[in-house]
Amino acid sequence: MTNLIILKYPDERLRTVAEPVTSVDDSLRETIDAMFETMYDSNGVGLAATQVNVHKRLFIADCSEDQNEPLVFINPEITEKDGLFANEEGCLSFPGVYAKVERAEKITVTALDRNGETFTMNAEGLLAICIQHEIDHLNGKLFVDYLSPLKRSRIRKKLEKEARLDAV
């Protein structure tokens, strides 16, 4: 298995709206396994397929302390939201960038698992944040979209500068 390349902001492919998954097969499961390897190697807690240039409605998450509770969400839909709170978020597509984002405190999500079976899950805390963050990715929305234009501009300039320095 090989690590996938995580797209970095401001790569426009991060703005692509993902297409629904029509078939849960071995090829998709191989992609899921590669995504987990990539996420774990990058010390992430969630990874949307769009972040690795696979534009399908699929994301993975593992918010456990020991990273031993892998979760797969195919064609996810948030069916309920409750409460609001702001929390510091980061993103593998924005290395070293963190910002406060307001999200629902508790959610209910329905999705397919890695075998194509439907499940419903209630989530709160870090998992609820992660699910909302990754679904945003599937919709072409990034966590910096919740920030002021000035903060977004500063982040963009910082990451563009780092990319230029890395290219040298």
Disulfide bonds with the S-S distance in Angstrom:
none
